[in-house]
Amino acid sequence: MKKRVSKKKRSSGPPPECPMHSASPTHLNSSDLTYNDYLKIPEILQLQIPQSRPAHHDEMLFIVIHQAYELWFKLILHEMETAMDQMQQGNVLRAHHFLKRIVEILRLLVQQIHILETMTPIDFLEFRDRLTPASGFQSTQFRELEFAAGLKDEKYLKYFIKRPEFVKLLKRRLGDRDLKSCYYEMLRKLGHKIPARAAKIESEGKAREIAKILESLRPIYQNPSDHLPVYLLSESLIDFDMYLTLWRQHHVRVVERVIGFKMGTGGSSGVEYLQSTTSKKCFPLLWQVRSILEKRVD
């Protein structure tokens, strides 16, 4: 009997080893399955390995917070892929649904970072040197998240130079679809007068071409009730952008509170670098379109 071979539609999406997308997931007999088996709790609880000797009490807090972030990043990427699928299929409200879920996760992440403030600066200093040269710069999933949102910057690849498999993954993300390009292409298919390859035009920064994109976005915001599904989706992209920015801003303040203006463990300027990222926007034209709206005349 021939085995069915599933065909890949594209190279995008999560890595093939992801169990949620594996062609051959591991199953247990239903009579044997327990909560701990299903969630792999024993395995997860073995992954918190302090580097300080003896282990500093607060290093466990530091590890768990960052591992929790990485799990949430994994889910965000999972939901972003589905949101992009829905946009490409023209399912506006379904795309909105998954983006709102991402927004709720980001809202949680903004609050979660403040748990680190329960660690005193002097306690963190007692194990911080053990982290060098590891750095948040090296969060592959956070870079994937940025790239998948449309914030693509090849310069970040240098921080993974010793891990060619991560470089390969991020290069794929750089060349792959993203939320911004999927959004613009969806609008074109729906009949909005968005220029072809609008995301690329936007990145090139040509004022005249950007003005055309803004004019094509104006009706969505000038008369939201006439374009309600698209308006709701557009605003969920704004929410995504806003909470990602809020997370960056809160991150800056927490880091400043814990280490002041020391250099980052990976060699960055620390707070100064983090502050420079807070002006990033994934969907700048969705913010900018508000500036060209006109008061309605009844």
C-alpha positions as CSV (number, residue, x, y, z in Angstrom):
1,M,0.0,0.0,0.0
2,K,1.5,3.4,-1.0
3,K,2.0,6.0,1.6
4,R,0.4,9.4,1.0
5,V,3.0,12.1,0.6
6,S,1.9,15.5,1.7
7,K,3.0,18.3,-0.6
8,K,4.4,21.5,0.8
9,K,2.7,24.6,-0.7
10,R,5.5,27.0,0.2
11,S,8.7,27.2,2.2
12,S,7.1,29.6,4.8
13,G,5.7,28.6,8.1
14,P,7.2,26.9,11.2
15,P,10.2,24.6,11.0
16,P,9.4,21.1,10.0
17,E,10.4,19.7,13.3
18,C,7.6,21.6,15.1
19,P,5.3,18.9,16.6
20,M,2.2,20.9,15.8
21,H,3.0,20.7,12.1
22,S,4.9,17.4,11.9
23,A,3.7,14.9,9.4
24,S,4.2,12.1,11.9
25,P,3.4,13.4,15.4
26,T,4.0,11.1,18.4
27,H,0.7,9.7,19.8
28,L,0.1,7.9,23.0
29,N,-2.8,5.5,23.5
30,S,-5.7,7.5,24.9
31,S,-5.9,5.1,27.9
32,D,-2.2,6.0,28.8
33,L,-2.3,9.7,28.2
34,T,-1.9,11.9,31.2
35,Y,-1.7,15.7,31.7
36,N,2.1,15.4,32.3
37,D,2.6,13.2,29.2
38,Y,0.6,15.5,26.9
39,L,2.4,18.7,28.0
40,K,5.8,17.0,28.4
41,I,6.0,18.5,31.9
42,P,8.9,16.3,33.2
43,E,11.0,17.3,30.2
44,I,10.1,21.0,30.5
45,L,11.0,21.1,34.2
46,Q,14.4,19.8,33.5
47,L,15.3,22.7,31.2
48,Q,16.0,25.4,33.8
49,I,19.8,25.1,34.3
50,P,21.4,27.9,36.2
51,Q,25.0,28.8,35.2
52,S,26.0,30.3,38.6
53,R,27.8,28.1,41.2
54,P,26.2,27.7,43.6
55,A,23.0,28.5,41.8
56,H,21.8,32.0,42.7
57,H,18.2,32.1,43.9
58,D,17.1,34.7,41.4
59,E,18.7,33.0,38.4
60,M,15.7,30.6,38.3
61,L,13.4,33.6,38.0
62,F,15.5,35.0,35.1
63,I,15.5,31.7,33.2
64,V,11.8,31.0,33.6
65,I,10.7,34.5,32.5
66,H,12.8,34.2,29.3
67,Q,11.8,30.7,28.6
68,A,8.1,31.7,29.0
69,Y,8.7,34.5,26.5
70,E,10.1,32.1,24.0
71,L,7.0,29.8,24.3
72,W,4.8,32.8,23.8
73,F,6.9,33.9,20.8
74,K,6.4,30.4,19.4
75,L,2.6,30.8,19.7
76,I,2.7,34.3,18.2
77,L,4.6,32.9,15.1
78,H,2.1,30.1,14.9
79,E,-0.8,32.5,14.9
80,M,0.9,34.9,12.5
81,E,1.2,32.2,9.9
82,T,-2.5,31.4,10.1
83,A,-3.4,35.1,9.9
84,M,-1.3,35.4,6.7
85,D,-3.0,32.3,5.3
86,Q,-6.4,33.8,6.0
87,M,-5.4,37.1,4.4
88,Q,-4.2,35.4,1.3
89,Q,-7.5,33.5,1.1
90,G,-9.5,36.8,1.5
91,N,-10.9,35.7,4.8
92,V,-10.7,39.2,6.4
93,L,-12.6,38.5,9.6
94,R,-10.8,35.2,10.3
95,A,-7.4,37.0,9.9
96,H,-8.7,39.7,12.3
97,H,-9.6,36.9,14.8
98,F,-6.1,35.5,14.9
99,L,-4.5,38.9,15.1
100,K,-6.6,39.8,18.1
101,R,-5.4,36.6,19.7
102,I,-1.8,37.8,19.1
103,V,-2.6,41.2,20.6
104,E,-3.9,39.5,23.8
105,I,-0.6,37.6,24.1
106,L,1.4,40.8,23.5
107,R,-0.7,42.5,26.2
108,L,0.2,39.7,28.6
109,L,3.9,40.0,27.7
110,V,3.9,43.7,28.5
111,Q,2.8,42.8,32.0
112,Q,5.0,39.8,32.4
113,I,8.3,41.7,32.0
114,H,7.7,43.6,35.2
115,I,8.1,40.4,37.2
116,L,11.9,41.0,36.7
117,E,11.6,44.1,38.8
118,T,11.1,41.9,41.8
119,M,14.9,41.1,41.4
120,T,17.1,43.7,43.1
121,P,20.0,45.2,40.9
122,I,22.6,43.8,43.3
123,D,21.2,40.3,43.2
124,F,21.2,40.3,39.4
125,L,24.8,41.5,39.4
126,E,25.8,38.4,41.4
127,F,25.0,36.1,38.4
128,R,24.9,38.5,35.4
129,D,28.5,37.9,34.4
130,R,27.6,34.2,33.9
131,L,25.4,35.1,31.0
132,T,28.1,36.7,28.8
133,P,28.2,36.6,25.8
134,A,24.6,35.5,25.6
135,S,22.1,38.2,24.9
136,G,18.5,38.9,23.9
137,F,19.9,39.9,20.5
138,Q,20.2,36.1,20.0
139,S,16.5,35.4,20.3
140,T,15.9,33.8,17.0
141,Q,12.1,33.7,17.5
142,F,11.9,37.4,18.3
143,R,13.8,38.2,15.1
144,E,11.4,35.9,13.2
145,L,8.5,37.7,14.8
146,E,9.9,41.1,13.6
147,F,10.7,39.8,10.1
148,A,7.2,38.1,9.8
149,A,5.6,41.5,10.7
150,G,7.5,43.2,7.9
151,L,10.4,44.7,10.0
152,K,13.1,43.0,8.0
153,D,16.7,44.0,8.7
154,E,19.6,41.8,7.4
155,K,22.1,43.3,9.9
156,Y,20.7,41.1,12.7
157,L,22.0,38.0,11.0
158,K,25.5,38.7,12.3
159,Y,24.4,37.9,15.8
160,F,23.8,34.3,14.8
161,I,27.1,33.8,12.8
162,K,28.1,30.9,15.0
163,R,24.8,29.1,14.4
164,P,24.4,28.6,10.6
165,E,21.1,26.8,11.1
166,F,19.6,30.0,12.7
167,V,21.1,32.2,9.9
168,K,19.4,29.9,7.3
169,L,16.1,30.1,9.2
170,L,16.2,33.9,9.4
171,K,17.3,34.3,5.8
172,R,14.2,32.3,4.8
173,R,12.1,34.7,6.9
174,L,13.7,37.7,5.2
175,G,12.7,36.4,1.8
176,D,9.3,35.1,2.8
177,R,5.9,36.7,3.0
178,D,5.0,38.9,6.0
179,L,1.9,40.5,7.5
180,K,2.4,43.8,5.7
181,S,2.8,42.3,2.2
182,C,-0.1,39.9,2.8
183,Y,-2.3,42.8,4.0
184,Y,-1.6,45.0,1.0
185,E,-2.1,42.1,-1.5
186,M,-5.4,41.2,0.2
187,L,-6.6,44.8,-0.3
188,R,-5.6,44.7,-4.0
189,K,-7.6,41.5,-4.4
190,L,-10.6,43.1,-2.7
191,G,-10.6,45.9,-5.2
192,H,-8.7,48.6,-3.2
193,K,-6.4,50.7,-5.4
194,I,-3.2,49.6,-3.7
195,P,-0.1,49.7,-6.0
196,A,1.4,46.4,-6.8
197,R,4.3,45.4,-4.4
198,A,3.2,48.1,-2.0
199,A,5.2,46.8,0.8
200,K,8.4,47.1,-1.2
201,I,7.4,50.6,-2.4
202,E,6.9,51.5,1.3
203,S,10.3,50.2,2.3
204,E,12.0,52.3,-0.5
205,G,10.5,55.5,1.0
206,K,9.6,57.3,-2.2
207,A,7.3,60.1,-1.2
208,R,5.2,60.1,-4.3
209,E,4.6,56.4,-4.3
210,I,3.9,56.3,-0.6
211,A,1.3,59.0,-1.1
212,K,-0.5,56.7,-3.5
213,I,-0.7,54.0,-0.9
214,L,-2.0,56.4,1.7
215,E,-4.7,57.6,-0.7
216,S,-5.8,54.0,-1.3
217,L,-6.0,53.4,2.5
218,R,-7.9,56.7,3.1
219,P,-11.4,55.3,2.2
220,I,-11.1,52.5,4.8
221,Y,-10.6,55.1,7.5
222,Q,-12.7,57.9,6.1
223,N,-15.8,55.6,5.9
224,P,-15.1,52.7,8.2
225,S,-18.7,51.5,8.2
226,D,-18.5,51.0,4.4
227,H,-15.4,48.8,4.8
228,L,-16.0,47.4,8.3
229,P,-14.2,44.0,8.1
230,V,-11.1,45.5,6.5
231,Y,-11.3,48.4,9.0
232,L,-11.4,46.0,11.9
233,L,-8.4,44.0,10.5
234,S,-6.5,47.2,9.9
235,E,-7.0,48.3,13.5
236,S,-5.9,44.9,14.8
237,L,-2.7,45.5,12.9
238,I,-2.4,48.8,14.7
239,D,-3.0,47.0,18.0
240,F,-0.3,44.6,17.2
241,D,2.1,47.5,16.5
242,M,1.1,49.4,19.6
243,Y,1.6,46.5,22.0
244,L,4.9,45.5,20.4
245,T,6.0,49.1,20.9
246,L,4.7,49.1,24.5
247,W,6.6,45.9,25.2
248,R,9.8,47.6,23.9
249,Q,9.2,50.7,26.0
250,H,8.5,48.7,29.2
251,H,11.6,46.5,28.4
252,V,13.7,49.6,28.3
253,R,12.5,50.9,31.7
254,V,12.9,47.5,33.3
255,V,16.4,47.0,32.0
256,E,17.3,50.5,33.2
257,R,15.9,49.8,36.6
258,V,17.9,46.6,37.0
259,I,21.3,47.4,35.3
260,G,21.2,51.2,34.8
261,F,23.3,52.1,31.7
262,K,25.8,49.2,31.7
263,M,26.6,47.6,28.4
264,G,24.6,44.6,27.4
265,T,26.0,41.1,28.0
266,G,26.2,40.6,24.2
267,G,28.2,43.8,23.7
268,S,25.3,46.2,22.8
269,S,25.0,49.7,24.4
270,G,22.2,48.2,26.6
271,V,19.5,50.8,27.4
272,E,20.7,53.2,24.7
273,Y,20.2,50.5,22.1
274,L,16.9,49.3,23.4
275,Q,15.6,52.9,23.5
276,S,16.5,53.3,19.8
277,T,14.2,50.4,18.9
278,T,11.1,52.0,20.5
279,S,10.4,54.1,17.4
280,K,10.0,51.1,15.1
281,K,6.6,50.6,13.5
282,C,5.5,47.5,11.5
283,F,2.7,49.4,9.8
284,P,3.7,53.0,9.6
285,L,1.2,54.0,6.9
286,L,-1.7,52.7,8.9
287,W,-0.7,55.2,11.5
288,Q,0.1,57.9,9.0
289,V,-3.3,57.7,7.1
290,R,-5.0,59.3,10.1
291,S,-3.2,62.6,9.2
292,I,-5.0,62.9,5.9
293,L,-8.6,62.2,7.0
294,E,-11.1,65.0,6.6
295,K,-14.1,65.9,8.8
296,R,-17.3,64.4,7.4
297,V,-19.9,66.9,6.2
298,D,-23.5,65.8,6.9
